[in-house]
Amino acid sequence: MHELLAPLYYAVHFDSIVEGELKDVQYKDLVELCSAEFVAADAWALFLSVMEGVSQWYEWREPLDGEDKNPQMAFPNHVVIPNGQHVSRPYVAPIVQACNHIQSNLLQTCDPILWQHMQKSGIEPQIYGM
């Protein structure tokens, strides 16, 4: 997950203020808020906040029973066929589903020539989508 944490760390470090750098009393709060002493902690707090929204893209395993975040999905890996039976389907990580949707639906609609070339070349959407 360094691809998310590293830019956050860099940005916080870039904006940090070393103690004693600004001596003006009116900047006291700014010096405390942007203290170089707390770069790691500040970056980690931002990282946790970012991960709340994107953690689903980093799932690599099928959720355990009772772990599914969507209560409407009683059978997340099952498809109901017309006669009412449930058929299992293999688990596909959310990021792979999103990449497949981008290539199979959105790209095909927006740029059919590129989509066709990628299909012929066998380029998986995960290659460029992650």
N, C-alpha and C positions, 0 to 999 in steps of 0.2 A: 504494500500500500504506500510505498515511498513516493509514488507518482502524485499522490495527493498531499502527503505530509511535507515533502521537500519544498514545494513552492510556498506553502503556508509558513514554514520555518524561515525561508529566505525573506519573505515579505516582512515578517515580524522583526527579524534580525536587521533588515535594511532600515526599518523605521525606529529601531531602538535608540535609546539615548543613554550614553555612558554616564554614570554618576559624576557630577561635577562639570559636565559639559555645558550645561545651561545654568548659570548662576542667578539669573533674574528670578526674583521671588514670584512674579506673576506666572511663571511657567512651572511652579512647584507641582501642581496636579499632573501636568503633562509629563514631567520627568518621572513621576511615580508610575503613571499609567504605561509609559513606554520604556520602562527601566530595562536595560540590557541584562540585568540580573535574572529577569523572569522570562526571557525569550523562549526557552524550552517549554515552560509551563503554559505560556500564552499560546504558543503554536499548538500544543497538545489540546488545549481547550477548544481552539478553532477546529482542529482536526475532528474531535469528537462531535462537534456540531455539524460539520460537513458530513460525517459518516452516518448521521441519523437519516439523512436523505438519500445517500447513495449506497448504503450497506447491502441492499438487495443485489447490486451489480457484482458484488464480491462473493456471493454464495456459491459454494462449490459442491454442496451435497444436498440431498433431498431432505426437507424438513422432517423431523421426527413427529410422531403422533402428538397432537396437542400443541405443536410448535408453530403451526401455520398462522400467519398474522391476519389472514382474511377468513373470518368465520363463515362466509358464504361458500367457501370452497370445501365442502364436506369431503369430496373425493378429488384432491388436487391432481392426482396422476391417473385418474380414470375418466373414461369417456362413456357416456350413456348412449348406446345404440338404439335404434327405433323400437326394438322389441323389449326395451326396459332393462337389458343386462348391462353390467359394468364391464368394460374392457380396459385392462391396464395398459398404460403407455409408459415409455421410459421417461425418467426424469430429465428435464432439460433446464439448465440453470437460467435464471431470469435474464442475464446479460446475453446469453446465446439466443434466447427468444427475441429479445429486442434487436439484436444484430440481424437475425433472420428476417424479421419484419421490415427492417430498413432496406435490406437488399431485395427481398422478394416482393414487397409491396411498394414502398416509397420510391426506391431507385428505379424499379421497372416502370413506374408511372412517370417519373420526372425525366429520366434519361434512358430510354429503352435500348439505345445503341450501346451505351456503357454497360448496362445490365446484361445484354446479350454477350458482350465480349467477356465479362466476368464469369458468366455461366459457362461459356465455351472453354475458358481458361481454367475453370475449376477453382476459382478464388473464393475461399470461404469468407463469409462476412465477418467472422471473428478476427480475421487477419488484420483488417483495417479498422474494425469497429471497437476494438478494445484498446 
